[in-house]
Structure formats: structure tokens, C-alpha cells
Amino acid sequence: MGIKKIIYYFSLAISGKEQQFTSGSIKRAIFMLSVPMVLEMMMESIFFLADAYFVSSLGANAIATVGLTESVLTLVYAIAIGLSMGVTAIVARRIGEQNPEGASQTAVQAMLLGMVVALVVSVFGLLFPKQILGLMGGAPDLISEGFGYTQILLGGNVTIMLLFLINAIFRGAGDASVAMKVLLFSNLLNIVLDPLLIFGWGPIPAFGVKGAAIATTIGRGSAVLFQLWILWHGWTKIKIGIKDFGLKIGIMLNLVKVSLGGIGQFIIGTSSWVFLMRIMAEFGSELLAGYTIAIRVLMFTLMPSWGMSNAAATLVGQNLGAQKPDRAEISVWKTGKYNAWFMVFVSLFYLFFAESIIKVFSQQPEVIHYGALSLRVVASGYVFYAYGMVIIQAFNGSGDTKTPTIINFFCFWLFQLPFAYVAALVFNLQALGVLLAITVSEVLIAVVGIIWFKKGKWKTVKV
């Protein structure tokens, strides 16, 4: 494929003008969905990187505060992403069935459910930020400096919830470019506000680490308003109106049923990350800061990989809705192959340039050492992650969220956590023990997922 043709297809994918994914070239369909989804996920990770970059100059405590808070927020992400899986699967299936009204009704019920969950989290975040950081192992001076960051992000978590859910609606409908454009707007706003609110400028006071939380919440909140405007005016395949509001029990129960597996698998996975962060906190703020920076950098490349996995989920959902299960399966294997090639390149980059990458965020020797170690060990399993993520998302896109939940339960709770605890604390490998647990468990998920996927039971799931 010539460079002009690549540029043409790239611009076509960004524009979102092509939305036919149940016929024609599978390779082309993967490309048209993956490009905006990869860019969307990269921009989601820029939230983390921007905060880490500007906060890093405030010291190890500030970086560690961000890391501990993000660990707690992963539970919010678990619910948001779990619901998003259900939303994407059902919306994609309805679009494949040529039923846009059913897709719109599902979209509204998802937003209502997300707002209720976010309200509960907000209450705890606003009232108990110091206690939350304390439970995560934060030192007294860290809690004193950083509890405002935790309070604002958890208190305003409705912006996270709705941003994920509405973008999942766009993805399920095949409108991935819209989700990408929303996050582009949100990121630009966050990047402008971060230094202004962290360091102050003119009449704007310096809020310190709390300023990063304010900037992120404003950026995400503005994006949510933009999303709602798009849905209301019907600028995509999904259009919501007054008639769609109000509780629709049947649709809500179906959404909850499909989403429970997604929520379960991410609560299992993210709660494991919380416990791993808790183990890391035993070894001091410098190690914790290095690990936090590395995880944020890793997320920058895991998010694009996740974007390709989301493309597989949409292709599976829409093709099953169109009664084309074989096309759905071929789409998964091809997406996995492309994802693996991408991850090979990224893992080599991290292996060779780990220290240089961490130095962008910190000049402290111990932070650099542990950050580089984290990058190298986790990235060593990237090829397996590539196939694992695509396979798991393929299950979710079919509406079979139960199978990935079972896989996550055994690989994370029954394998990863005991491995990490014993290796880090009993055999005194410290950070290396935790990092090895992460890599080996993700390899295990990929192997088990592929074996289960080949059985083909996901093709018969009804949603």
C-alpha cells in the first residue's frame, strides 16, 4: 500500500465517514475502526501523563499521591469500563440488527445507571479522602499534602463515568471518530489548565497537586457536555430525545445482566492493581513514585493496544448482529496479529530506553532506577498482552462477559496476588517480585483466553 493510499485511508478513518463493518474487506474495517479508537485511547492516557509531568516537579509525595489516588480510581474505572462493555456489546448488536431506536434506549439507560453509581462514590470521596489515602498506605505528610487531589477526583468521578459510557455508545455504533474528537477537546483543555492551576498565573492561585485534579475534572466535564450535545442533536447514528428518558426496566435489566460480567472482571483486575500498589507502598515513596511514573508511561502504549481490542469488540458485536459469526472470528484473529506487531515494537523501545523515558518525569536516582525496572519487566510480556486483550474484548463484544470474568478471577486473584505477596515480601524481591507477578499473570490470561476462544461458544450468546 502506497503512502498516498495510507494517508487517504487514515483521513477517511479520522473523518468517520465510513461506517460499514459487516461487509467488504475485514482488513479495511479493522483499520477504519482501529485508527480513531487507538487515538482515542492514547488521548485517554495523556490525562495521566500530563498530570504526572506537571506534578513531578512538586516532589515524590505529590507523584505518589497521584499514584495512590489513581489506584483507588481504578475501581471507578472498573465499573465504568464494565458498564461500557455491556453498552458497546448491546449497541453494536442493535446497530447490526438495523435497530437504532433500541440502541438509543440502551444509551440512555446506561447513562442513568452510571450517574447513580457515581453519586455513591462521590459521597465517600468528598467525606473520607484522608482515610482513603491512609488505607492505601500513604504516609502522614503525603496525606496532608495530597488529600485535596483525592477529594476532587473522587468527588467529581461522574465525569469519568459518563465520559467512558458515552464514548462506549459511540464505539458500539461504529462512530469511533466521534469518541476520539471528544477526547481531543478534553485533553487540550486539561493540558492548558494543568500548569495554570498547579503553579498559578496572574490572579489564578497555585493549587499545587490539587490543581491537577481540578484541571482534569474540568477537562472531562466539558467533554461530557460536548458528548451530550452530540447525542441530543443526532450527529451520529445514535440520537436521544425526551421519549428515551425514564426508567425502562427491561432494557435496564438486560444492560445490567450483560454488564455484570464486565464490571466483575474489571473489579477483579483493578482491585489486584490496588493491592499491588499497597505492597509497593511498603518500600517507600521513591520506589512508589518510580512505579507510578512507569505505569502511566506503560498506559500510554497499552491504551492504543486497548483501542485495537475495542475495534475487535465492535466488529464482533455488529457481525453477530448481522448473522455473520465466521466474519466476526476472522476479524478477531487479524486484529490480534496487528496488535502483536505493534506491541513488539513498543516493548523493544522500552527495553532499550527505559532510563531516558523516566528521566523526563524525575531526576531522582532511586525513582529512575525503579521506574526503569518497572518498564522493562512489564514490557517483556507485551506480545502476550496484545493477543490477550483482543481475545478478552472479543468475548465482551459478543456479550459473553462471564468467560473473561472467570479467567480474570483465576489469573489475578488466585495467581497474581499470592505470587506478588510471596515474591515481594517473603522472598524479599520487593518491586521485582510484584513486577514479575504482573507479567506472568498477563501471559497466563492470553494463553487461557485463546484456548477458550477457540471453543466458539461466544458465537451463540444472545443479548
Summary of the structure (lengths in Angstrom):
residues: 463
radius of gyration: 21.1
end to end distance: 38.4
largest distance: 63.0
contacts: 1801
relative contact order: 0.13
helix: 85%
strand: 0%
